[in-house]
Amino acid sequence: MSNAANDNHSGSFSHAFLPGLILGLVIGAVAGAFLPDFIGGSKIPTPSGEITPRDAGPRDGETPMTEEDIQGLIDEAEDAAEDTADQAGDAADDLLNDAETPPSGG
């Protein structure tokens, strides 16, 4: 008779506690991923178009970037992206060539 009582308790444990534990972990993970951003404040600009202190411009002691500086950064980023794309294309070609070449030896 004691075995039947123990089976009943372990069955209720696995039917009630484990799904609740899993559900709690999932909800906690989602809340931990999104709540800090919501609590941190709005990232939406103010409707009146006012400049907030975060968007006010360069910090103390910094000089604002000129158009030439900005264009130079854009050009560097484009060159780096083009180099990365070329490397990725070369790697893809190498993989295709390796896949088409039959294995040697045997």
Buried (B, 14 or more C-beta within 10 A) or exposed (E): EEEEEEEEEEEEEEEEEEEEEEEEEEEEEEEEEEEEEEEEEEEEEEEEEEEEEEEEEEEEEEEEEEEEEEEEEEEEEEEEEEEEEEEEEEEEEEEEEEEEEEEEEE
